[in-house]
Amino acid sequence: MSKDEDAPRPPASFEIGQPLDLLSVAELEARIEALREEIARLEAAVTSKQAASAAAEAFFKK
C-alpha cells in the first residue's frame, strides 16, 4: 500500500440519499466519479479478502 492509501480519508461532503434538486450538473458528476472510485476501492478490498481466504483455506486443507 502506498502512503496515500494509508492516510485517513476526509469525510464525504455528501451522504447517500440526500436530495439532489439543488445540485448542479458538475456537482452531480463529481459525486458520480467519487462513488465510482469508492466502488473500485471496495471491489479491490473484496478481491483481496477473497484471495486471503482462499489461501488460508488451501493451507489448512493440507
Rosetta blueprint (number, residue, H / E / L):
1 M L
2 S L
3 K H
4 D H
5 E H
6 D H
7 A L
8 P L
9 R L
10 P L
11 P L
12 A L
13 S L
14 F L
15 E L
16 I L
17 G L
18 Q L
19 P L
20 L L
21 D L
22 L L
23 L L
24 S L
25 V H
26 A H
27 E H
28 L H
29 E H
30 A H
31 R H
32 I H
33 E H
34 A H
35 L H
36 R H
37 E H
38 E H
39 I H
40 A H
41 R H
42 L H
43 E H
44 A H
45 A H
46 V H
47 T H
48 S H
49 K H
50 Q H
51 A H
52 A H
53 S H
54 A H
55 A H
56 A H
57 E H
58 A H
59 F H
60 F H
61 K H
62 K L
